[in-house]
């Protein structure tokens, strides 16, 4: 593999001149630039992303901004990101976000070239002004788990996932179904729960079994909160025969609440989740699978491509979701 020293020697110039050509410096004559570029093309030389970043006074790190990074879905995405970044010249730095104020600080800090060479933003939204600032910054940014107009992203169709869940429960004969989802008290602008609910509601209405608004519960995105919300649903005079939880983690809370009351799953209550994290297969959970690990890898590859070629045009990618039927759903009794 050719080195920058090989290029300099073949072109009859110093290493500094080669570096200036690579960085587009105006301090190189057109004749010298053409000669050096010809040698680069002939030798197939490619500068490392790290060397290029350092020569431009940039950080040699990739920053990842992620809320609730200990949630299983976030961990899987981060695993995919890390597996790609560790094979590159960059280090990965994680910025957790727990409050809306912290979100603003992270966005501002990470989009500075001396703090990060590139940026992956996980699950968070961006308003038009923020998109404009990110698009105009010298630090390339990729959104993961969120579709953002004007910037590259990797996302899924949450609406289709919710519709898929409803169609599965309807196909089993359920009509009195519930939904356990997220609220957004932290003000992050999350939309996945609302989008899944919209798809769920749409499919039920199309089947002539509209969703009873009293069977919709939202709370913090945790197993404990889902347990509490489900207990309230099951204490109703006419409890649901099925529950769709907006994540596998919350579905586990739903199952715990049902079994605490001596209910059989799925005999007395069908339960399904969303994500298909590793433990879901072990517990036999019916769920809507999204490619968590793969989405993280794809976002990292997209960002590294932008770091290698600042002028590259990268389009957003929509990844498919898939119904995975296991043991926690069945016909109502």
Secondary structure, 3 states (H helix, E strand, C coil): CCCHHHHHHHHCCCHHHHHHHHCCCCCCCHHHHHHHHHHHHHHCCCCCHHHHHHHCCCCCEEEEEEECCCCHHHHHHHHHHHHHHCCCCCEEEEEEECCHHHHHHHHHHHCCCCCCCEEEEECCCCCHHHHHHHHHCCCEEEEECCCCCCCCEEEECHHHHHHHHHHHHHHCCCCCEEEEEECCCCCCCCCHHHHHHHHHHHHHHHCCCCCCHHHEEEECCCHHHHHHHHHHHHCCCCCCCEEEECCHHHHHHHHHHHHHCCCCCCCCCEEEEEECCHHHHHHCCEEEEECHHHHHHHHHHHHHHHHHCCCCCCCCEEECEEEECCCCCCCCC
